[in-house]
Amino acid sequence: MRVIIGGAYNGKKAYVKNSLLHIDQKFIHFFDGEIPSTQFTKEAYVVISNFEKIILGMTDFDEDEIANQLLEAIKKLDKQTNVICICNDLGRGVVPIEKEQRKLRDTCGRLYQRLFEESNSIVRIWYGIPQIIKECHVNE
């Protein structure tokens, strides 16, 4: 699993697209605000973005439950194919006044911590410039 993180409109999706130029486009699948339940081949790439939309649809659960459920779904998908998670850096330490926005920010933070721990690669995008935070080479 790979994670790409950065602020809104900082070039995360463009970075992912450029990094996959060598892959046949029929094997690349983008999902905005959902984790697919479809089966994929090992050579496919599944790019998941906009975790905020997913989390907003799960407001009946607490932060840890949401983060755990999403992580398990992503890990299951990652066992069958190549998963890339595009994460929005929310807040940069600013705590929202509204309760719902705080829960969204906190839940994203909990999920991102788990994703970062599980991920083989983490790249922060800052205005189009990639910074490698974590790189593990896995022998297949």
PyMOL commands that set and color helices and strands:
alter all, ss='L'
color gray80, all
select helices_A, chain A and resi 12-19+25-27+51-56+63-80+91-93+99-118
alter helices_A, ss='H'
color red, helices_A
select strands_A, chain A and resi 2-6+28-32+45-49+82-88+121-126+129-135
alter strands_A, ss='S'
color yellow, strands_A
deselect
rebuild
show_as cartoon
